[in-house]
Amino acid sequence: MALKILLNGARGKMGHAVAAAAPAMGITVAASTDVGDDLRAAIPSVDVIVDFSSYQATRALLDAAVSLGKPVVIGTTGHPPGEKAGLLKLAAGVPCVWTGNFSIGVNLLFALTRRASRALGDDFDVEVVEMHHRLKKDAPSGTAERLLEIILEERKLDREALRHGREGITGERPRSEVGVHALRGGDVIGDHTVIFAGVGERLELTHRAGDRAVFARGALRAAQWVATRKPGVYDMQDVLGLA
């Protein structure tokens, strides 16, 4: 029996990509919602909610999902860090896959970044550079935010270590600093590079997305996986067996 999903944010770019990818994966988009639609009325008829809407809508979506006991896949980004912590607690009331990037390649980038951060230590300076299309509203991207979380975890640093761009007389770079640079322009779907710069050598880990279909297929794969899981918050590392 085909998995039935509710696609929230259906009129956006990712909503269109998910709807286009679903039939080939044997998934039915049984309901589609966007701004102004009645989310609660659509939820009972589906197996999983897939959300690519707006960060302002996440709390209402999770309230509805938890009250009706429906698994959720969230790809929406831009949540303020303080607000996201509370939303994650709420999301744990149902099976939930929440990630800023559903690409299989990007999730391998996450795993490699963790291994490199652990192996290289603070002898190597770390910078994260991301680029997206001119219409993207949040910065840095959700994918870059996850890369930064991994680096901070492995180096036992807090968010005060992050340096968003540089200007003027900045002084020498502290070893504990983690640089963050968000580039915007054209129709770039998503480029992410993690740079580990040591003395005499440099390691760069890069992923470039050329088609939104890679994210759509990953989100649908997550929907298939989460439909049979116990309540809790998971990410694509769990879905792909990389955790």
Secondary structure, 3 states (H helix, E strand, C coil): CCEEEEEECCCCHHHHHHHHHCHHHCEEEEEEECCCCCHHHHHHHCCEEEECCCHHHHHHHHHHHHHHCCCEEECCCCCCHHHHHHHHHHHCCCEEEECCCCCHHHHHHHHHHHHHHHHHHHHCEEEEEEEECCCCCCCCCHHHHHHHHHHHHHHCCCHHHEEECCCCCCCCCCCCCEEEEEEECCCCCEEEEEEEECCCCEEEEEEEECCCHHHHHHHHHHHHHHCCCCCEEECHHHHCCCC
